[in-house]
Amino acid sequence: MKNQTWLSVQFFAIFFTWGLFIPYWTAWLVESKDFSISAASTVIAVGMIARSF
């Protein structure tokens, strides 16, 4: 894979995850699963912390 292609894929993955997936996942937890905003935020934060390890 060329460097430019690899970099493009990585940028897309990061922006998709941070810009689209995480905010809508939090909203889905609050609206559909009746989580409080703080509980939904904690779930997302724990997932991101676990992913960093």
N, C-alpha and C positions, 0 to 999 in steps of 0.2 A: 504494500500500500504506500502510495506516495505521501510525503510529509504534509502536503497541502490538504489532501483528502482526509488524512488522519486528524489533522487539526480541526477541519471543518466538522467532522463527526463529533469530536470532543466538545467543541463549542455548542453544537446543537444539543447534545445530551445535557450539558450543564444548564443552559438556558431553559430547556424544556423542564428539567427537574425543578429548578429554583423559581422560574417564572410562571409555570402553568400547573404542574403537578402538585406541589406542596400547598399553595393557597387553596386550591379546589378540594384537596383532600381534607384540610382543616375545616372548610365550610361544610363538607359532606358529613364529617363527624358531628358537627354542631347541629345541623339541620335534620339529618336522617336518623342519627343514632342518639340524639338528645344528650350529647355531652355538653358540659359547660365550656365556655371559651377557654378558661384556664386549663381544664382537663385535656381538651383537644390540643392545645398548644404544648402541654407537657408530653403528650403522646408523640407528637411530631418531633419535639426537641430530643426526647430519649432515642427515637429512631435515628436521628441525625448524629447524635453522639455515638451511638453504637456503630453506625456505619463508618465513622471516622477512625475507629480502631480496627 
